[in-house]
Amino acid sequence: MLLLSELPSSTPHDAPKKQDATAYLTYTIPPKPLARKPRQVVPGFLDDPGTTVELSFGAEEIIHDVRGSESKFTLEENGFCFVKHNTTFTDWDRKRKIEDHYCNREMVDLIFGVMGGKEKGVDEVIIFHQGRRGADLAGKEANDGQRTNPFARQVHLDQTEPTIIARVRSSTEIKADWALQGRVRQVNVWRPLFHPVYDCGLCVADSKRLEDEYVVEIDRVKPDVSFFDTMGGVRWREGYRWWYKSFMEPDDVLMFMGYDSECARKEKPGLGCELNPFLF
């Protein structure tokens, strides 16, 4: 999955330096017993009357800056990593070009390499979605359908297992059963597009701190209430360990795990995914 971000135009006066931050993040309130499964209208319409998800702030939390220690974090151990990658692509308003050149060439190669390639058992990398987010251009749609959506503010998992399995089946067709018998991992790739991130940065939580009982599955629906997919809302508790990288540059890439079938089958500890909201 590819997530692109539009950035504001202001420029800080100070050179980037490591800086932890504190924030009150927004969590999902679990539904009452026997209540209907919560749903959220997409994209990002939390104030839509069709949305039944309830949110509240958690306690104040520290968001640790990885700057200077990026190499300590890996997808396998932490569920996220920061890597450097220079892209030659510039046409961010062209949906087909983004998919053909950036996703299916550059990002396939990047993910394949970071995940260890054939030597680590990676048979294939399939891109199933790309998206662009921004503040000033939220809701903008380019001529060919490339859309800019608002930032997701609540703590969440992008997709839960039913949606991942459906994505695998729709993407691999006749070899889906074979693919699902092996290890399936869903990885998100996020980068700034034009210049450093000064606000609305993306933070992630270490995957080892996430517990199944604190995930609330939510049906995401379109404005006409037709089903879209399932996402994971997250309840607050003490003990999450949050990380971000201050002033990410366009060659700074954050990769994070959204699903790992080995964890889902309890062959590996944890849930194989970590939480993420935009903040600041």
HELIX and SHEET records of a PDB file:
HELIX    1   1 GLU A   70  LYS A   72  5                                   3    
HELIX    2   2 LEU A   75  ASN A   78  1                                   4    
HELIX    3   3 LYS A   95  LYS A   97  1                                   3    
HELIX    4   4 ILE A   98  MET A  107  3                                  10    
HELIX    5   5 VAL A  108  VAL A  114  1                                   7    
HELIX    6   6 GLY A  117  LYS A  120  5                                   4    
HELIX    7   7 GLU A  161  THR A  172  1                                  12    
HELIX    8   8 GLU A  173  LYS A  175  5                                   3    
HELIX    9   9 ALA A  176  GLN A  181  1                                   6    
HELIX   10  10 SER A  207  ARG A  209  5                                   3    
HELIX   11  11 ASP A  212  TYR A  214  5                                   3    
HELIX   12  12 SER A  261  ALA A  264  1                                   4    
SHEET    1   A 6 PHE A  80  LYS A  84  0                                        
SHEET    2   A 6 ASP A 252  ASP A 260 -1                                        
SHEET    3   A 6 ARG A 185  PRO A 192 -1                                        
SHEET    4   A 6 LEU A   2  SER A   5  1                                        
SHEET    5   A 6 GLN A 130  ARG A 133  1                                        
SHEET    6   A 6 THR A 148  ASN A 149  1                                        
SHEET    1   B 4 ALA A  21  ALA A  23  0                                        
SHEET    2   B 4 GLU A  61  ASP A  65 -1                                        
SHEET    3   B 4 TRP A 242  TYR A 244  1                                        
SHEET    4   B 4 VAL A 204  ALA A 205 -1                                        
SHEET    1   C 2 THR A  26  ILE A  29  0                                        
SHEET    2   C 2 GLU A  54  PHE A  57 -1                                        
SHEET    1   D 4 ARG A  39  VAL A  41  0                                        
SHEET    2   D 4 VAL A 215  VAL A 221  1                                        
SHEET    3   D 4 PHE A 227  VAL A 234 -1                                        
SHEET    4   D 4 HIS A 156  LEU A 157 -1                                        
SHEET    1   E 2 GLY A 201  LEU A 202  0                                        
SHEET    2   E 2 PHE A 278  LEU A 279 -1                                        
END                                                                             
